[in-house]
Amino acid sequence: MAMVDAGGIRLHVQRMGPTDGRTPHATVVLVHGLLTDSLASYYFTVAPVFVAAGLDVVMYDLRGHGRSDRPREGYTLDHNIDDLEALLARLGISGRIHLVGNSYGGTIAFGYAARHPERTAGLTLIESEPATPGWAAKLGRILRRVVDELAYNQPDAIAWITAHRGRHTARLARGAARLALETTLGRDIPASRVLTEEQIRAVRCPVLGVYGGDSDLVDLVPLMAARLTDFRPVVLPGHEHSVLVEAAGTVGGHILDLIHSAGGARAGVR
């Protein structure tokens, strides 16, 4: 575990690499989702598999999440992309990287790839999409619901979550409620600067899109395929938005195949 100063904010970072002295084949940076998520969703799923495959693995808690600092303001998409830029600089990572983003983390990763195509060897979007006006409107509705149903009605909402989803999920929900109430995140994210159609289409690295077959985001597949020159969709039947956790082995295998196709890891490692 390490706390890294990334341009005025301290981010909690975990970096793992081959334990047998091998030189890593490539660097993969894992970016988690919003509110209830943290780097733990990778640490306990695909990260160990990537290390075993000979990769340099970097994962971190977004601002306001996990053990990273929680400023009162500054939660736009650009703030998060700036954090990723600063973190890579502080860690001395200057070459091309593979980015993996889950949910909102994929939107951050895509934004970084749009800014730095020369630095992005490959991009994986897990239940995710680029920042568009439609994305901003949808996030606005979700965050308003978090505030209305969870934050302002916290005792009843937490009691229901505890009874139906368990104590661990209830603890995460309490943290999400605090983040929504104590920061400007709920206002900042929907007001984020979005990408133009030209900026989206300019992302030309290999892009893997992993979606649950029962998720509403699966409808993005034809649109993403039309926008991107090298889009490789994977739809996993029977899964919804939590596909990373529910099907970690399958998801990790597809990501390794993408990295291998770009010359960064061995094929067939699961």
Number of C-alpha atoms within 10 A of each C-alpha: 9 11 15 18 16 18 14 10 17 20 26 22 19 16 15 16 22 18 10 8 8 10 12 16 18 21 23 25 20 25 28 27 23 14 23 18 22 23 23 15 19 20 17 12 18 23 27 17 19 24 18 15 22 23 26 21 22 20 23 29 23 28 20 25 23 20 17 19 18 19 15 13 13 18 23 19 23 18 16 20 20 15 21 21 17 18 21 16 13 14 14 9 12 10 12 16 22 25 27 24 23 28 20 24 27 27 26 30 30 29 23 21 26 21 16 13 17 12 16 22 24 25 29 28 27 28 28 26 23 24 22 17 16 12 15 18 13 13 18 18 12 14 19 16 13 21 19 13 14 23 22 14 13 18 11 12 16 23 14 13 17 16 10 11 12 13 14 10 15 20 15 16 22 19 19 22 23 16 22 21 17 14 17 16 22 22 18 18 20 24 17 17 15 19 16 13 11 10 14 20 15 16 23 19 20 21 25 22 25 25 29 23 18 14 18 12 17 21 11 15 18 11 9 20 15 11 16 17 15 15 20 17 19 17 17 18 12 11 16 18 20 16 23 24 14 15 15 19 14 14 22 20 18 22 26 23 19 23 28 17 14 15 13 23 21 15 16 11 16 17
